[in-house]
Amino acid sequence: MSKTEQFKEIVNTGYTFKGDSILLGAAKLDDEVVEGTGVRIPLKTLNRHGLIAGATGTGKTKSLQVLAEGLSDNSIPVLLMDIKGDLSGLAASGEAKDFILARTDAAGIEYKPTGFPLELLTLSDEKGVRLRATVSEFGPILLGKILGLNDTQEGIVSAIFKYCDDEGLPLLDLKDFTKVLQFLSDDGRKDFEEDYGRISSSSLGTIMRKVIELQQQGADQFFGETSFDVDDLMKIDKDGKGVINVLRVTDLLDRPKLFSTFMLSLLAELYAGLPEAGDEDRPKLVIFVDEAHLVFQEASKALLQQIETVIKLIRSKGVGIYFCTQNPQDVPAPVLSQLGLKIQHALRAFTASDRRKIKEAADNYPLTDFFDTETVLTSMGIGEALVTALNEKGIPTPLAVTYMCPPRSRMDVLSEKEIDEIVDNSKLVEKYNKDVDRESAYEILGVKMEKAAEEEEAEKATPKRRGRPRKEKSTIETILGSSAARQVGRTAANILTRTLLGALGVSTRKKKWF
């Protein structure tokens, strides 16, 4: 049996599954597509998370697009973080251009241009469904993590949340939380400390500065009502296709803390809200995080630990998370170890540091006798990738150089007119894009503080008398208080004293000593 036949048998055996799967492309060996091979991913293990990596321009985004299309075809909803703004084209059919047909012919694949059901989401003022969460829903622990607080400050935030619950002060947006901080630093400090312990002014000041920093990155647009229900991410259209939700975050490149805030909130909400899924045949939702290094590079140690914990646990809820980035080393090692699927596009070596990273990346893949992984990593062309996944038993599949399928949807952005049409026809836009500002902690405490200020001003305006008020003297008190009366009193006292001493035989005359 020739080397090519051996490779073909290993690929077809390793990538053949009993259940449903998604076709990624055909295998290549010695720079030739091996006819009759198909590199597939089983739906059963798509909740084991994954990585799509590669240098700029090698086809990462198109691989992400192919995966999203395959998931939608299999009635699995998708959430995409579109940081570069080039994923909205999933809503429109692609074009059968010559270079696309040449690729599909070489891989033995039929090309059918197709558009997919799409919802456009946003965290800012861009067109689409507004995603928001209240401060109360976010909770004191996650808020403390995203603000980068120490243990003492996190404890104070937890006490503040308890205080607000007990006093009926709804925390809906960040202005509610800042108003509570202002109130506790002045008028409300005494009452708070009686029941919840002492708080230092320096700690309150630090928390306030951290909140302001978050506000500077646009967090006021995220915190508030109406809160987004994660169940609305898991929609199936009338044709049985999973809806692809594209979160447009092109304006968040310079605001990584807000992006991290959303990611952490979303994962925590999904984990808390979804029931245990067990060992199902397909995931309930798959999330793709494009340019994933933005999530990790600005995250604090506590935030990274929180993300790592959620990623470990959330797969049991039927949710898969896929990170798309340039180099696998952009993803922290504890998170990288949790990723079952790896689609590795070409890496470029321009420096000694690049070569070391390529060697480290090669060491993360299964061993193979058919090619040198480190060499292949630098020699693959556009639209080619090293692929390894988990089979239905959770065992890594053979490493295969894969000639990737082209997307069936448009490989370009939608026009403004097409975007407007999607937004205008969205039922979720009607549900979530109304601004709601009901009475909450900001208004309630505002009234209290205003009343306290008015009382203080009124007290300052009232003239005060020193000491006790003086009583009017009676006629007798006036006579007795005169100097003549006092002299008469002293004379009478002297006479009385001498009379008593004389009766006792004591002389009142002064003795002369010489």
RODO-2510 file (C-alpha; in nm, 4 decimals, decimal comma):
residues 514
     n   res          X          Y          Z
     1     m     0,0000     0,0000     0,0000
     2     s     0,1416     0,3389    -0,1034
     3     k     0,1946     0,6270     0,1338
     4     t    -0,1001     0,8151    -0,0209
     5     e    -0,3320     0,5139     0,0177
     6     q    -0,2243     0,4682     0,3799
     7     f    -0,2891     0,8360     0,4507
     8     k    -0,6292     0,8175     0,2777
     9     e    -0,7321     0,5166     0,4863
    10     i    -0,6228     0,6801     0,8127
    11     v    -0,8081     1,0059     0,7310
    12     n    -1,1296     0,8338     0,6215
    13     t    -1,1242     0,6065     0,9261
    14     g    -1,0439     0,8888     1,1685
    15     y    -1,3003     1,1325     1,0291
    16     t    -1,5970     0,8990     0,9759
    17     f    -1,8629     0,9253     1,2445
    18     k    -2,1953     0,7609     1,3241
    19     g    -2,3752     1,0849     1,4028
    20     d    -2,4110     1,4103     1,2070
    21     s    -2,1005     1,6094     1,1207
    22     i    -1,9783     1,9221     0,9402
    23     l    -1,7526     1,8951     0,6357
    24     l    -1,4479     2,1223     0,6526
    25     g    -1,2699     2,0120     0,3350
    26     a    -1,0494     1,7463     0,1762
    27     a    -0,7128     1,6186     0,3032
    28     k    -0,3826     1,7060     0,1345
    29     l    -0,0543     1,5171     0,1237
    30     d     0,2683     1,6346    -0,0399
    31     d     0,0874     1,9451    -0,1656
    32     e    -0,1781     1,7406    -0,3499
    33     v    -0,5447     1,6996    -0,2607
    34     v    -0,6131     1,3325    -0,1831
    35     e    -0,9229     1,2372    -0,3797
    36     g    -1,2054     1,0727    -0,1871
    37     t    -1,1138     1,2129     0,1530
    38     g    -1,3356     1,4266     0,3739
    39     v    -1,2250     1,6018     0,6923
    40     r    -1,5324     1,6297     0,9142
    41     i    -1,6171     1,7409     1,2691
    42     p    -1,8792     1,5484     1,4691
    43     l    -2,1597     1,7613     1,6127
    44     k    -2,1464     1,5534     1,9300
    45     t    -1,8137     1,7022     2,0422
    46     l    -1,8668     2,0636     1,9344
    47     n    -1,9370     2,1623     2,2954
    48     r    -1,5707     2,0766     2,3758
    49     h    -1,4630     2,4190     2,2490
    50     g    -1,1979     2,4963     1,9887
    51     l    -0,9349     2,7218     1,8341
    52     i    -0,8977     2,8749     1,4885
    53     a    -0,5507     3,0273     1,4539
    54     g    -0,3221     3,1589     1,1826
    55     a    -0,1412     3,4622     1,0484
    56     t    -0,3282     3,7528     0,8928
    57     g    -0,4665     3,6699     0,5483
    58     t    -0,4427     3,2900     0,5754
    59     g    -0,8198     3,2265     0,5845
    60     k    -0,9165     3,2142     0,9534
    61     t    -1,2332     3,4173     0,9065
    62     k    -1,3463     3,2031     0,6119
    63     s    -1,2974     2,8856     0,8190
    64     l    -1,5063     3,0458     1,0943
    65     q    -1,7696     3,1255     0,8306
    66     v    -1,7758     2,7645     0,7042
    67     l    -1,8213     2,6334     1,0589
    68     a    -2,1052     2,8786     1,1278
    69     e    -2,2801     2,7746     0,8053
    70     g    -2,2514     2,4043     0,8929
    71     l    -2,3921     2,4667     1,2404
    72     s    -2,6866     2,6651     1,1033
    73     d    -2,7601     2,3875     0,8517
    74     n    -2,7833     2,1477     1,1468
    75     s    -3,0291     2,3688     1,3412
    76     i    -2,7648     2,4898     1,5885
    77     p    -2,7766     2,8635     1,6742
    78     v    -2,4507     3,0600     1,6582
    79     l    -2,3140     3,3786     1,8190
    80     l    -2,0254     3,5506     1,6367
    81     m    -1,8178     3,8375     1,7742
    82     d    -1,7543     4,0419     1,4597
    83     i    -1,4648     4,2702     1,5506
    84     k    -1,3407     4,3379     1,1969
    85     g    -1,6885     4,3874     1,0516
    86     d    -1,6580     4,1221     0,7799
    87     l    -1,9049     3,8550     0,8977
    88     s    -2,2365     4,0216     0,8154
    89     g    -2,2114     3,8679     0,4648
    90     l    -2,3428     3,5408     0,6110
    91     a    -2,6933     3,6759     0,5459
    92     a    -2,6438     3,6887     0,1672
    93     s    -2,5699     3,4169    -0,0891
    94     g    -2,2185     3,3875    -0,2259
    95     e    -2,1195     3,4005    -0,5915
    96     a    -1,9967     3,1075    -0,7983
    97     k    -1,6714     3,2729    -0,9053
    98     d    -1,4025     3,0828    -1,0947
    99     f    -1,1556     3,0540    -0,8050
   100     i    -1,4310     2,9186    -0,5809
   101     l    -1,5438     2,6580    -0,8341
   102     a    -1,1818     2,5524    -0,8904
   103     r    -1,1432     2,4914    -0,5162
   104     t    -1,4671     2,2954    -0,4821
   105     d    -1,3845     2,0827    -0,7901
   106     a    -1,0407     1,9974    -0,6494
   107     a    -1,1979     1,8953    -0,3179
   108     g    -1,4800     1,7047    -0,4845
   109     i    -1,7450     1,9297    -0,3304
   110     e    -2,0611     2,0695    -0,4872
   111     y    -2,0963     2,4459    -0,4456
   112     k    -2,4430     2,5852    -0,3656
   113     p    -2,4535     2,9593    -0,2855
   114     t    -2,6721     3,0093     0,0238
   115     g    -2,7687     3,2869     0,2631
   116     f    -2,8413     3,2191     0,6301
   117     p    -3,0839     3,3644     0,8878
   118     l    -2,9066     3,6512     1,0654
   119     e    -2,9587     3,8822     1,3629
   120     l    -2,7349     4,1855     1,4078
   121     l    -2,6524     4,2672     1,7719
   122     t    -2,4681     4,5623     1,9238
   123     l    -2,3285     4,6875     2,2552
   124     s    -2,3223     5,0491     2,1403
   125     d    -2,5207     5,2783     1,9102
   126     e    -2,4575     5,0757     1,5950
   127     k    -2,7541     4,9339     1,4067
   128     g    -2,8882     4,6148     1,5589
   129     v    -3,0376     4,4626     1,8720
   130     r    -2,9105     4,6356     2,1875
   131     l    -2,7559     4,3973     2,4411
   132     r    -2,7857     4,5167     2,8011
   133     a    -2,7750     4,3834     3,1552
   134     t    -2,8557     4,5478     3,4882
   135     v    -2,5918     4,5965     3,7565
   136     s    -2,7944     4,3720     3,9906
   137     e    -2,7945     4,0898     3,7348
   138     f    -2,4224     4,1305     3,6868
   139     g    -2,3772     4,0807     4,0616
   140     p    -2,1129     4,1959     4,3125
   141     i    -1,8610     3,9194     4,2401
   142     l    -1,8427     3,9712     3,8644
   143     l    -1,8512     4,3490     3,9068
   144     g    -1,5592     4,3284     4,1500
   145     k    -1,3648     4,1091     3,9057
   146     i    -1,4176     4,3369     3,6082
   147     l    -1,3262     4,6451     3,8148
   148     g    -1,0056     4,4766     3,9321
   149     l    -1,0792     4,5247     4,3040
   150     n    -0,8889     4,3623     4,5889
   151     d    -1,0534     4,1300     4,8425
   152     t    -1,1416     4,4104     5,0857
   153     q    -1,2979     4,6238     4,8150
   154     e    -1,4889     4,3246     4,6742
   155     g    -1,6271     4,2659     5,0247
   156     i    -1,7471     4,6269     5,0402
   157     v    -1,9201     4,5911     4,7019
   158     s    -2,0959     4,2752     4,8250
   159     a    -2,2101     4,4604     5,1397
   160     i    -2,3363     4,7489     4,9247
   161     f    -2,5416     4,5098     4,7107
   162     k    -2,6907     4,3574     5,0301
   163     y    -2,7665     4,7052     5,1642
   164     c    -2,9450     4,7987     4,8402
   165     d    -3,1511     4,4781     4,8504
   166     d    -3,2527     4,5415     5,2124
   167     e    -3,3372     4,9080     5,1530
   168     g    -3,5273     4,8516     4,8264
   169     l    -3,2760     5,0387     4,6083
   170     p    -3,2744     4,8817     4,2574
   171     l    -2,9296     4,8840     4,0916
   172     l    -3,0104     4,9012     3,7213
   173     d    -2,7302     5,1051     3,5659
   174     l    -2,3944     5,2477     3,6680
   175     k    -2,5379     5,5839     3,7699
   176     d    -2,7410     5,3954     4,0322
   177     f    -2,4258     5,2381     4,1692
   178     t    -2,2287     5,5646     4,1718
   179     k    -2,5175     5,7416     4,3488
   180     v    -2,5108     5,4749     4,6218
   181     l    -2,1351     5,5279     4,6621
   182     q    -2,1893     5,9022     4,6980
   183     f    -2,4678     5,8502     4,9525
   184     l    -2,2626     5,6104     5,1645
   185     s    -1,9648     5,8441     5,1690
   186     d    -2,1771     6,1159     5,3338
   187     d    -2,5397     6,1079     5,4520
   188     g    -2,5855     5,7309     5,4630
   189     r    -2,2537     5,6263     5,6149
   190     k    -2,3753     5,6153     5,9788
   191     d    -2,6815     5,3977     5,9085
   192     f    -2,4816     5,1674     5,6815
   193     e    -2,2022     5,1134     5,9343
   194     e    -2,4471     5,0249     6,2132
   195     d    -2,5664     4,7140     6,0234
   196     y    -2,2934     4,6266     5,7710
   197     g    -1,9639     4,7347     5,9261
   198     r    -1,7280     5,0244     5,8790
   199     i    -1,6138     5,1372     5,5344
   200     s    -1,3167     5,3607     5,4697
   201     s    -1,3395     5,6691     5,2521
   202     s    -1,0296     5,5564     5,0602
   203     s    -1,1943     5,2259     4,9631
   204     l    -1,5100     5,4004     4,8456
   205     g    -1,2951     5,6447     4,6487
   206     t    -1,1044     5,3621     4,4803
   207     i    -1,4249     5,1826     4,3824
   208     m    -1,5663     5,5077     4,2439
   209     r    -1,2553     5,5683     4,0309
   210     k    -1,2715     5,2131     3,8921
   211     v    -1,6375     5,2605     3,7979
   212     i    -1,5569     5,5896     3,6238
   213     e    -1,2814     5,4143     3,4273
   214     l    -1,5350     5,1549     3,3113
   215     q    -1,7783     5,4315     3,2180
   216     q    -1,5074     5,5947     3,0062
   217     q    -1,5039     5,2803     2,7931
   218     g    -1,8759     5,3071     2,7219
   219     a    -2,0111     5,0746     2,9909
   220     d    -2,3102     5,3057     3,0478
   221     q    -2,4443     5,1756     2,7175
   222     f    -2,4213     4,8153     2,8363
   223     f    -2,5622     4,8435     3,1892
   224     g    -2,9340     4,9141     3,2024
   225     e    -3,2716     4,7935     3,0880
   226     t    -3,4191     4,6136     2,8976
   227     s    -3,1998     4,3161     2,9941
   228     f    -3,1217     4,0740     2,7137
   229     d    -3,2591     3,7219     2,7549
   230     v    -2,9989     3,4641     2,6463
   231     d    -3,2814     3,2391     2,5266
   232     d    -3,3174     3,4822     2,2359
   233     l    -2,9754     3,3692     2,1131
   234     m    -3,1086     3,0178     2,0559
   235     k    -3,3599     3,0672     1,7784
   236     i    -3,4405     2,8370     1,4870
   237     d    -3,5995     2,9903     1,1772
   238     k    -3,9069     2,8588     0,9956
   239     d    -3,6871     2,6498     0,7614
   240     g    -3,5196     2,4720     1,0540
   241     k    -3,1892     2,6589     1,0293
   242     g    -3,0130     2,7889     1,3376
   243     v    -3,0093     3,1691     1,3540
   244     i    -2,6604     3,3219     1,3309
   245     n    -2,6302     3,6143     1,5728
   246     v    -2,3567     3,8566     1,4672
   247     l    -2,2447     4,0915     1,7453
   248     r    -2,0962     4,3988     1,5787
   249     v    -1,8114     4,5172     1,8001
   250     t    -1,5972     4,7001     1,5458
   251     d    -1,5996     5,0095     1,7692
   252     l    -1,4693     4,8218     2,0756
   253     l    -1,1105     4,7711     1,9610
   254     d    -0,9977     5,0539     2,1888
   255     r    -1,2314     4,9491     2,4715
   256     p    -1,1241     4,5950     2,5638
   257     k    -1,2578     4,6216     2,9209
   258     l    -1,6142     4,6664     2,7928
   259     f    -1,5698     4,3683     2,5604
   260     s    -1,4395     4,1581     2,8509
   261     t    -1,7326     4,2790     3,0645
   262     f    -1,9805     4,1569     2,8053
   263     m    -1,8039     3,8243     2,7535
   264     l    -1,7918     3,7477     3,1240
   265     s    -2,1533     3,8525     3,1736
   266     l    -2,2719     3,6407     2,8810
   267     l    -2,0856     3,3269     2,9882
   268     a    -2,2008     3,3643     3,3479
   269     e    -2,5628     3,4177     3,2384
   270     l    -2,5540     3,1137     3,0097
   271     y    -2,4029     2,8977     3,2800
   272     a    -2,6518     3,0135     3,5441
   273     g    -2,9573     2,9993     3,3183
   274     l    -2,9149     2,6789     3,1186
   275     p    -2,9947     2,3360     3,2650
   276     e    -2,7402     2,0552     3,2595
   277     a    -2,7386     1,9067     2,9086
   278     g    -2,5491     1,5858     2,9731
   279     d    -2,4087     1,3904     2,6786
   280     e    -2,6274     1,5163     2,3931
   281     d    -2,5834     1,4638     2,0192
   282     r    -2,5337     1,8318     1,9440
   283     p    -2,4693     2,1606     2,1292
   284     k    -2,7432     2,4110     2,2075
   285     l    -2,5305     2,7116     2,1129
   286     v    -2,1827     2,7732     1,9706
   287     i    -1,9977     3,1015     2,0339
   288     f    -1,7109     3,2285     1,8171
   289     v    -1,4813     3,4981     1,9575
   290     d    -1,2882     3,6629     1,6737
   291     e    -0,9619     3,8413     1,7604
   292     a    -0,9674     3,6581     2,0941
   293     h    -0,6445     3,8187     2,2145
   294     l    -0,8511     4,1313     2,2895
   295     v    -1,0361     3,9353     2,5574
   296     f    -0,7212     3,8114     2,7262
   297     q    -0,4575     4,0826     2,6880
   298     e    -0,6388     4,3423     2,9040
   299     a    -0,7962     4,0968     3,1466
   300     s    -0,6858     4,0929     3,5100
   301     k    -0,5656     3,7724     3,6742
   302     a    -0,8968     3,7362     3,8569
   303     l    -1,0913     3,7827     3,5328
   304     l    -0,8792     3,5210     3,3535
   305     q    -0,9458     3,2750     3,6343
   306     q    -1,3171     3,3431     3,6064
   307     i    -1,3153     3,2870     3,2274
   308     e    -1,1145     2,9675     3,2696
   309     t    -1,3586     2,8354     3,5296
   310     v    -1,6657     2,9124     3,3189
   311     i    -1,5144     2,7555     3,0056
   312     k    -1,4408     2,4356     3,1976
   313     l    -1,7962     2,4098     3,3252
   314     i    -2,0136     2,5552     3,0499
   315     r    -1,9705     2,2635     2,8081
   316     s    -2,1917     2,0566     3,0380
   317     k    -2,4673     2,3090     2,9559
   318     g    -2,4366     2,2329     2,5850
   319     v    -2,2424     2,5476     2,4891
   320     g    -1,9253     2,5431     2,2785
   321     i    -1,6774     2,8345     2,2646
   322     y    -1,4304     2,8853     1,9788
   323     f    -1,1476     3,1369     1,9888
   324     c    -1,0142     3,2863     1,6666
   325     t    -0,6721     3,4513     1,6901
   326     q    -0,3377     3,4850     1,5129
   327     n    -0,1217     3,2680     1,7367
   328     p    -0,2250     2,9884     1,9746
   329     q    -0,0049     3,1503     2,2391
   330     d    -0,2526     3,4417     2,2511
   331     v    -0,4814     3,2105     2,4488
   332     p    -0,3709     3,1335     2,8080
   333     a    -0,2429     2,7788     2,8567
   334     p    -0,5187     2,6749     3,1038
   335     v    -0,7840     2,7769     2,8482
   336     l    -0,5917     2,6265     2,5546
   337     s    -0,5851     2,2903     2,7297
   338     q    -0,9679     2,2850     2,7267
   339     l    -0,9993     2,3170     2,3479
   340     g    -1,0905     1,9976     2,1595
   341     l    -1,0935     2,1235     1,7987
   342     k    -0,7904     2,2973     1,6483
   343     i    -0,7901     2,4526     1,3014
   344     q    -0,4404     2,5891     1,2486
   345     h    -0,3747     2,8020     0,9413
   346     a    -0,0238     2,8995     0,8335
   347     l     0,2113     3,0879     1,0649
   348     r     0,4867     3,3173     0,9402
   349     a     0,8385     3,3220     1,0850
   350     f     1,0157     3,6564     1,0500
   351     t     1,2113     3,6556     1,3767
   352     a     1,3737     3,4110     1,6171
   353     s     1,0788     3,4669     1,8512
   354     d     0,8381     3,3714     1,5714
   355     r     1,0286     3,0476     1,5100
   356     r     1,0114     2,9568     1,8791
   357     k     0,6361     3,0163     1,8786
   358     i     0,5948     2,7979     1,5704
   359     k     0,7866     2,5170     1,7381
   360     e     0,5656     2,5499     2,0482
   361     a     0,2534     2,5466     1,8295
   362     a     0,3715     2,2307     1,6491
   363     d     0,4226     2,0557     1,9834
   364     n     0,0521     2,1035     2,0632
   365     y    -0,0618     1,8734     1,7792
   366     p    -0,0743     1,4921     1,7564
   367     l     0,2319     1,3203     1,6085
   368     t     0,2152     1,1993     1,2476
   369     d     0,4424     0,9936     1,0204
   370     f     0,3216     1,1595     0,7009
   371     f     0,4673     1,5100     0,7304
   372     d     0,6736     1,7391     0,9508
   373     t     0,4263     1,9548     1,1399
   374     e     0,6657     2,2416     1,2021
   375     t     0,7538     2,2648     0,8315
   376     v     0,3908     2,2428     0,7208
   377     l     0,2926     2,5252     0,9565
   378     t     0,5032     2,7728     0,7594
   379     s     0,4380     2,6374     0,4094
   380     m     0,0581     2,6080     0,3884
   381     g    -0,1224     2,8383     0,1451
   382     i    -0,4338     3,0509     0,1859
   383     g    -0,7381     2,8419     0,2703
   384     e    -0,5341     2,5474     0,4014
   385     a    -0,5134     2,4379     0,7625
   386     l    -0,3934     2,1665     0,9970
   387     v    -0,6992     2,0092     1,1582
   388     t    -0,7429     1,7816     1,4566
   389     a    -1,0673     1,7289     1,6447
   390     l    -1,2218     1,4899     1,8945
   391     n    -1,4139     1,1908     1,7671
   392     e    -1,7397     1,0746     1,9218
   393     k    -1,5487     0,8919     2,1939
   394     g    -1,3438     1,2010     2,2821
   395     i    -1,0223     1,0697     2,1202
   396     p    -0,8164     1,3126     1,9051
   397     t    -0,8494     1,2505     1,5322
   398     p    -0,5415     1,2108     1,3071
   399     l    -0,3685     1,5357     1,2133
   400     a    -0,4634     1,6304     0,8560
   401     v    -0,3563     1,9106     0,6260
   402     t    -0,6964     2,0234     0,4981
   403     y    -0,7917     2,2007     0,1780
   404     m    -1,0770     2,4032     0,3300
   405     c    -1,4200     2,4418     0,1704
   406     p    -1,5130     2,7946     0,0602
   407     p    -1,8071     2,9639     0,2355
   408     r    -2,1415     2,9383     0,0566
   409     s    -2,2454     3,2821     0,1829
   410     r    -2,1002     3,6148     0,0733
   411     m    -1,7340     3,6658     0,1566
   412     d    -1,7840     4,0379     0,2059
   413     v    -1,9865     4,2783     0,4195
   414     l    -2,3490     4,3730     0,3660
   415     s    -2,4399     4,7118     0,2252
   416     e    -2,6057     4,9722     0,4497
   417     k    -2,9351     4,9076     0,2717
   418     e    -2,9123     4,5335     0,3416
   419     i    -2,8266     4,6003     0,7059
   420     d    -3,1251     4,8353     0,7384
   421     e    -3,3518     4,5681     0,5931
   422     i    -3,2358     4,3079     0,8502
   423     v    -3,2770     4,5554     1,1387
   424     d    -3,6214     4,6699     1,0207
   425     n    -3,7470     4,3094     1,0022
   426     s    -3,6074     4,2075     1,3405
   427     k    -3,8578     4,1332     1,6182
   428     l    -3,5767     4,1531     1,8733
   429     v    -3,5063     4,5166     1,7808
   430     e    -3,8654     4,6011     1,8762
   431     k    -3,8219     4,4125     2,2038
   432     y    -3,4871     4,5515     2,3228
   433     n    -3,4227     4,8880     2,1609
   434     k    -3,6630     5,0905     2,3757
   435     d    -3,4895     5,2995     2,6412
   436     v    -3,6286     5,2265     2,9881
   437     d    -3,5371     5,4416     3,2888
   438     r    -3,7679     5,3500     3,5758
   439     e    -3,7257     5,4662     3,9340
   440     s    -3,4183     5,3133     4,0900
   441     a    -3,1438     5,3902     4,3423
   442     y    -3,0400     5,7067     4,1571
   443     e    -3,3822     5,8711     4,1892
   444     i    -3,4615     5,7404     4,5401
   445     l    -3,1309     5,8502     4,6925
   446     g    -3,1369     6,1725     4,4940
   447     v    -3,4562     6,2734     4,6752
   448     k    -3,3060     6,1754     5,0149
   449     m    -2,9869     6,3705     4,9557
   450     e    -3,1761     6,6748     4,8319
   451     k    -3,4018     6,6712     5,1399
   452     a    -3,1016     6,6378     5,3719
   453     a    -2,9327     6,9317     5,1983
   454     e    -3,2459     7,1483     5,2374
   455     e    -3,2692     7,0666     5,6099
   456     e    -2,9036     7,1560     5,6559
   457     e    -2,9511     7,4894     5,4777
   458     a    -3,2574     7,5661     5,6895
   459     e    -3,0645     7,4928     6,0086
   460     k    -2,7819     7,7226     5,9003
   461     a    -3,0278     8,0031     5,8267
   462     t    -3,1830     7,9935     6,1818
   463     p    -2,9951     8,2300     6,4302
   464     k    -2,8658     8,0596     6,7430
   465     r    -2,8348     8,2030     7,1054
   466     r    -2,5426     8,1098     7,3236
   467     g    -2,6100     7,9308     7,6558
   468     r    -2,9471     7,8920     7,8256
   469     p    -3,2179     8,1506     7,7783
   470     r    -3,2223     8,4031     8,0698
   471     k    -3,5301     8,4258     8,2973
   472     e    -3,6817     8,7552     8,4025
   473     k    -3,5895     8,8332     8,7730
   474     s    -3,8557     8,8893     9,0356
   475     t    -3,8600     9,2044     9,2607
   476     i    -3,7185     9,0081     9,5554
   477     e    -3,4392     8,8631     9,3373
   478     t    -3,3571     9,2120     9,2141
   479     i    -3,3376     9,3563     9,5725
   480     l    -3,1342     9,0629     9,7004
   481     g    -2,8980     9,0930     9,4083
   482     s    -2,8128     9,4597     9,4801
   483     s    -2,4751     9,5614     9,6367
   484     a    -2,6405     9,7188     9,9453
   485     a    -2,8283     9,3974    10,0200
   486     r    -2,5071     9,1991     9,9819
   487     q    -2,3271     9,4336    10,2345
   488     v    -2,6104     9,4011    10,4880
   489     g    -2,5934     9,0247    10,4474
   490     r    -2,2191     9,0142    10,5157
   491     t    -2,2560     9,2381    10,8340
   492     a    -2,5373     9,0201    10,9719
   493     a    -2,3284     8,7104    10,9078
   494     n    -2,0304     8,8553    11,1001
   495     i    -2,2487     8,9480    11,4020
   496     l    -2,4040     8,6018    11,4071
   497     t    -2,0629     8,4362    11,3901
   498     r    -1,9196     8,6415    11,6798
   499     t    -2,2274     8,5776    11,8970
   500     l    -2,1971     8,2000    11,8510
   501     l    -1,8237     8,1949    11,9210
   502     g    -1,8687     8,4110    12,2336
   503     a    -2,1265     8,1694    12,3710
   504     l    -1,8715     7,8910    12,3233
   505     g    -1,6064     8,0919    12,5203
   506     v    -1,3916     8,1620    12,2196
   507     s    -1,2427     8,5082    12,1914
   508     t    -1,2822     8,6780    11,8567
   509     r    -1,0142     8,9414    11,9294
   510     k    -0,6831     8,9041    11,7610
   511     k    -0,3896     8,8199    11,9914
   512     k    -0,0876     9,0483    12,0136
   513     w     0,2442     8,8523    12,0043
   514     f     0,4857     9,1405    12,0957
***
